Amino acid sequence: MSPTSSNEFSSWSHAIILISLERKPKDSNKPIISSKLTIVDLAGSEKESYEIREQKQRIEGSNINKSLLALASCIKILTEKGSKFVPYWDSKLTRLLKDSLGGNAKTLMIACVTSSYICYEETINTLKYA
């Protein structure tokens, strides 16, 4: 954890929880039913203009932004009609979320924003991303 000008307790990372469930029927002729719940807390996009104290934080902020852009790219391609290549391998984040984004997965995004006028631009960008 390392403080930023906008967050005193920034972890500078994404958090991912994967919960897999499997139900094996007593009758061996019936198929195994499996499901997976993925809960993700995405790190916020970091701006260079914010007070970033150390080179390490600049690199971490850049990596956060790259993974968020890769995720946005995958989501955009998946929402377009027609069969296209989805670049899941562009980041570790999109590789981990591949099963949650495509196929018969159901995905829900919750965006946290503020009503503060100071963060107007960040709020608009978060809503556009979501």
Summary of the structure (lengths in Angstrom):
residues: 130
radius of gyration: 18.2
end to end distance: 25.3
largest distance: 61.3
contacts: 274
relative contact order: 0.14
helix: 39%
strand: 14%
